[in-house]
Amino acid sequence: MIFQADFGTVIYFVLIIYLGVSLILFVAGTGIMQMYANSKEWDKSFKIPIKINGIWSVISIAIGIPLTLLIGDSVMIDFIRFGVNMLVGLLLATRYYKKEKGDIIPFILIIQFVLFIIAVIFSNIYSILVLSFLNG
């Protein structure tokens, strides 16, 4: 188990996992949001997706690292991030894209669903790599 290693090693690997997954989600989320907004002819720039995904990344790190240290690696953390990011994304996208909530909800829901799947996949990949590294 990962918690048989010393506490410093555990924190080191948790930081690597969350920073790596957050970077992947930031890049993927920015691209997905820009393509989706462009297809709806809302905005063609990367400015708004970078702002929203930057905030989502900070939230994901702020939620993910402390909860992982407290309760361990769990899919429940991804559900919590999903819910918080849905609320924040709804508020920010409504403000920046200047659209009605009825148009923004499916927009944010689809993006968050795709990012949720990506987060689960890459968290599991990183966890497997860390466990194989610790087990030698």
N, C-alpha and C positions, 0 to 999 in steps of 0.2 A: 504494500500500500504506500501511497505517496506520503502519508503522515508518519511513516516510520523513519523518514529522513529528518535531519535536524530542521528546526524552525526557519532558519535563514535560507536553506535550500528550498523549502516549500514556498516561502514568500518570493524568492527569485523566480521560480518556475511559474507561479501564479501571475506575477507581473509580465513575464514573457508571453504567456498564453493570452492574457487579456489585451496586452498592447498589440500583439500580432493579430488577434481576431478583430480588434477595434480598427486597426489599419485596413484590413481586408474589407470590413463592413463600410468604412468611410469611403473607400475607393469604389466599391460596388454600388453602394447607396447613392453616391453622387452621380455615377453614370446612369443608373436605372432611373433616378428621379429626373435627370436632365432629358433623357430620351422620352420618358413618359410625358413630361410637361411639354416638350417639343412636339410630340405627336398630337397633343390636345391643343396645340398652338397657343399655349399660355405664355411661354418664355423660351427663348433659344439659348440663353446664356447659362454659364455654370455658376454664376454668382449666388443665386438663391439656393440651389442644391448644396453648394459648399457650406453656406451658413447653417442650413438645417442639419446636414449630416455632421458638421463639426460639433454642433450642440448635442446631437444624438451620441456621438462618440464620447464626449465628456460625461454624459449621463450614464452610458454603458459602463465606462470605467469606474465611475463613482459608485455605481450600484454593484457591479460585478466583483470587484476586488474585495471589498469588505465582506460581502455575503459569502464569497467562496472561502474566505478565511474562517468565517463563523460556522457555516453549515456544510462546507465541502462543495465539490463540483456537482451541480445538479441542474437538470433541465428547468427546474422551478425558477432559477435565476433568469433564464432566458424568457420565461413567461412574464416575470416582473418587469424586465427591461422592455419587453414588447408592449405591455400596458402603459408604462410611463412614457415611452417614446411615441405611442399612439396619441396620447393626450398632448404632449409637447408639440409633436408634428402637426397635429390638427390646428393648434393655436398659431404656430409659426407659419404654416402654409396658408392659412386663411388670411393672415396679416400680409405676407409677402406677395402672394399671387393675387390677392384681392378678389377671391372667388367665394361663392356661398359654401356653407358647410356641407351641403348635399353633394357638391361637386368634389370637395376636398376629402371627405371620408373614404370613398372608394380608392382615391389616389393614394392616400397615406396607408390604408389597410393593405393594398396590394404590395406596396413597397416594403412595409414592415413584415408582411408574411414572407416575402422572398428573402429579406435580410435575416429573419428568424431561422429559416431553413439553412441559410449559409452559416449563421452563427453556430447552430447545433452541429453541422457537419465539421466545420473547422475546429470547434472546441473539442470534439471527439478525436479528431486527427491529432491535435496538439497533445491531448491527454494521453493518447496511445504512445506518441513519441516520447513524452516525458516519462511515462511508466517504463518503456523499454530502455530508456537511458538510465533510469535509477536502478533497474534490475540487472543492468550490465549486459 
